Amino acid sequence: MSTGTDILVIGGGIAGISAAARLAADAQVTVLEAEPVIGHHSSGRSAAIFIRNYGNATLRALNAASAPFLAQPEGVSDSSLLSPRGELLLATDEDMAQFDAYLDGSEGMERLSAQQALELVPILREDAIAAAAIEWDAQDIDVDRMLQGFARKLRHLGGSIVTGAAVQSVSRRNGLWTVVTPAGEFTAPLLINAAGGWADAVAKMAGVRPSGLAPLRRSAVLIPAPEGHDITRWPLFANAGDQWYAKPEAGKMMISPADEDPIEPHDVWADDMVIAEGLHRFEQAVTTPITRVEHSWAGMRTFAPDRTPVVGFASDAEGFFWLAGQGGYGMQTAPALSQLAADLCLGRLSPLGKSVIEALSPGRAALNF
Ligand SMILES: Cc1cc2nc3c(=O)[nH]c(=O)nc-3n(C[C@H](O)[C@H](O)[C@H](O)COP(=O)(O)OP(=O)(O)OC[C@H]3O[C@@H](n4cnc5c(N)ncnc54)[C@H](O)[C@@H]3O)c2cc1C
């Protein structure tokens, strides 16, 4: 016997859960998640930062559209999901082209002298700073509160989340998708593919043309705060050439080698050599050596060829909706993308501009490889 519903969502990360929650007032929604808990993959492993200037023009529009909800997450949490952090961008002589390109398309960034950068992060090596700029408005996101808040909202509106439900087959007959999982068989006229690093695999299972999504590994470590420093108020500080970034994290310091190694989708872990090389690059920029790594992890950042999310109905299959390719922006853009997904699925007008919606479209030229 199969369970019938209006909309099936494959994937219980932030993308699937937030979209399901936005739809649940108007439709019967069921989320199918392979793992025993939601948020086990990318959504539980992020750096939890909101950077308005991060990403291309489409992403920046989504960042701006997400900001009001993150500050006032009505129906999801009764207080802001954001708290002050700042993002300090640093360039060596070698990174000047990337630094200039980043600042070119950005808004509200303030250039700082090396001395001013040091006042914010005293462990920086002054002679390694050719240029610096800060986005004061970058903020930490309480990502767990956002994910759990959306899940609560979904359940409250009568939606359900089925865990331990790894989708094994997807087929369409008589206007209905049938999805088989170890937790049972489910049917619905509309299917949302929010399977993160596995989104292309899910499309293939359903006989839908894949979008050319590439899961890239991104690693991170936690180290003790540098001795003698209260790092609580330090901004996230990052190399403009994507060599590393670091930020305070619950009294410790998180450092990422900013790696982007293509991988097959899986429960990804940090590679020792990638971490060692990344920490070495970080150490060239600071005056304090790293003596101990307390914890390391990795996750997937899954990108389409044009590094823009893939959101909208598939052009080659009826009732198949893409919500994938969020790359390194999936937490901060979840409010806008989930709203867009709900608007498109329910046939409502979206407040996002036509050019943004077209840039996200699964039918766009960049995905027709
Ligand atoms: C180290 C790191 C730092 C990051 N920092 C930031 C940041 O600071 N800010 C930001 O905005 N973003 C950041 N990101 C990116 C962000 O985490 C992702 O964009 C976001 O989590 C993607 O969410 P998702 O729901 O698409 O994917 P996921 O959270 O991976 O969810 C997809 C889910 O689909 C499920 N699934 C897959 N296949 C099946 C199947 N066949 N059947 C059932 N379920 C299935 C998986 O089990 C998984 O739970 C970072 C990522 C990493 C790895």
Ligand as a Chemical Component Dictionary entry (heavy atoms), coordinates in Angstrom:
data_LIG
# 
_chem_comp.id                   LIG 
_chem_comp.type                 NON-POLYMER 
_chem_comp.pdbx_formal_charge   0 
_chem_comp.three_letter_code    LIG 
# 
loop_
_chem_comp_atom.comp_id 
_chem_comp_atom.atom_id 
_chem_comp_atom.alt_atom_id 
_chem_comp_atom.type_symbol 
_chem_comp_atom.charge 
_chem_comp_atom.model_Cartn_x 
_chem_comp_atom.model_Cartn_y 
_chem_comp_atom.model_Cartn_z 
_chem_comp_atom.pdbx_ordinal 
LIG C1  C1  C 0 32.020 23.375 5.531  1  
LIG C2  C2  C 0 30.824 24.082 4.923  2  
LIG C3  C3  C 0 30.585 25.415 5.233  3  
LIG C4  C4  C 0 29.460 26.068 4.727  4  
LIG N1  N1  N 0 29.193 27.344 5.143  5  
LIG C5  C5  C 0 28.065 27.962 4.738  6  
LIG C6  C6  C 0 27.732 29.249 5.246  7  
LIG O1  O1  O 0 28.442 29.809 6.078  8  
LIG N2  N2  N 0 26.584 29.850 4.795  9  
LIG C7  C7  C 0 25.767 29.240 3.878  10 
LIG O2  O2  O 0 24.751 29.828 3.502  11 
LIG N3  N3  N 0 26.043 28.005 3.410  12 
LIG C8  C8  C 0 27.179 27.357 3.813  13 
LIG N4  N4  N 0 27.469 26.111 3.334  14 
LIG C9  C9  C 0 26.593 25.517 2.318  15 
LIG C10 C10 C 0 25.328 24.942 2.923  16 
LIG O3  O3  O 0 25.652 24.110 4.012  17 
LIG C11 C11 C 0 24.573 24.157 1.836  18 
LIG O4  O4  O 0 24.357 24.977 0.706  19 
LIG C12 C12 C 0 23.228 23.685 2.338  20 
LIG O5  O5  O 0 23.354 22.976 3.533  21 
LIG C13 C13 C 0 22.547 22.792 1.283  22 
LIG O6  O6  O 0 21.344 22.305 1.839  23 
LIG P1  P1  P 0 20.565 21.108 1.178  24 
LIG O7  O7  O 0 19.335 20.916 1.973  25 
LIG O8  O8  O 0 20.479 21.330 -0.275 26 
LIG O9  O9  O 0 21.568 19.845 1.320  27 
LIG P2  P2  P 0 21.728 18.775 2.509  28 
LIG O10 O10 O 0 21.742 19.424 3.833  29 
LIG O11 O11 O 0 22.906 17.931 2.156  30 
LIG O12 O12 O 0 20.390 17.937 2.418  31 
LIG C14 C14 C 0 20.126 17.022 1.379  32 
LIG C15 C15 C 0 19.480 15.838 2.031  33 
LIG O13 O13 O 0 18.981 14.960 1.022  34 
LIG C16 C16 C 0 19.052 13.664 1.530  35 
LIG N5  N5  N 0 18.993 12.707 0.415  36 
LIG C17 C17 C 0 19.864 12.601 -0.616 37 
LIG N6  N6  N 0 19.495 11.603 -1.426 38 
LIG C18 C18 C 0 18.367 11.045 -0.895 39 
LIG C19 C19 C 0 17.528 9.970  -1.263 40 
LIG N7  N7  N 0 17.772 9.222  -2.345 41 
LIG N8  N8  N 0 16.463 9.682  -0.480 42 
LIG C20 C20 C 0 16.193 10.437 0.624  43 
LIG N9  N9  N 0 16.968 11.464 1.031  44 
LIG C21 C21 C 0 18.048 11.769 0.274  45 
LIG C22 C22 C 0 20.391 13.625 2.260  46 
LIG O14 O14 O 0 20.442 12.582 3.205  47 
LIG C23 C23 C 0 20.433 15.018 2.878  48 
LIG O15 O15 O 0 19.996 15.034 4.214  49 
LIG C24 C24 C 0 28.591 25.404 3.831  50 
LIG C25 C25 C 0 28.833 24.064 3.503  51 
LIG C26 C26 C 0 29.922 23.405 4.050  52 
LIG C27 C27 C 0 30.128 21.954 3.716  53 
# 
loop_
_chem_comp_bond.comp_id 
_chem_comp_bond.atom_id_1 
_chem_comp_bond.atom_id_2 
_chem_comp_bond.value_order 
_chem_comp_bond.pdbx_ordinal 
LIG C1  C2  SING 1  
LIG C2  C3  SING 2  
LIG C2  C26 DOUB 3  
LIG C3  C4  DOUB 4  
LIG C4  N1  SING 5  
LIG C4  C24 SING 6  
LIG N1  C5  DOUB 7  
LIG C5  C6  SING 8  
LIG C5  C8  SING 9  
LIG C6  O1  DOUB 10 
LIG C6  N2  SING 11 
LIG N2  C7  SING 12 
LIG C7  O2  DOUB 13 
LIG C7  N3  SING 14 
LIG N3  C8  DOUB 15 
LIG C8  N4  SING 16 
LIG N4  C9  SING 17 
LIG N4  C24 SING 18 
LIG C9  C10 SING 19 
LIG C10 O3  SING 20 
LIG C10 C11 SING 21 
LIG C11 O4  SING 22 
LIG C11 C12 SING 23 
LIG C12 O5  SING 24 
LIG C12 C13 SING 25 
LIG C13 O6  SING 26 
LIG O6  P1  SING 27 
LIG P1  O7  DOUB 28 
LIG P1  O8  SING 29 
LIG P1  O9  SING 30 
LIG O9  P2  SING 31 
LIG P2  O10 DOUB 32 
LIG P2  O11 SING 33 
LIG P2  O12 SING 34 
LIG O12 C14 SING 35 
LIG C14 C15 SING 36 
LIG C15 O13 SING 37 
LIG C15 C23 SING 38 
LIG O13 C16 SING 39 
LIG C16 N5  SING 40 
LIG C16 C22 SING 41 
LIG N5  C17 SING 42 
LIG N5  C21 SING 43 
LIG C17 N6  DOUB 44 
LIG N6  C18 SING 45 
LIG C18 C19 SING 46 
LIG C18 C21 DOUB 47 
LIG C19 N7  SING 48 
LIG C19 N8  DOUB 49 
LIG N8  C20 SING 50 
LIG C20 N9  DOUB 51 
LIG N9  C21 SING 52 
LIG C22 O14 SING 53 
LIG C22 C23 SING 54 
LIG C23 O15 SING 55 
LIG C24 C25 DOUB 56 
LIG C25 C26 SING 57 
LIG C26 C27 SING 58 
# 
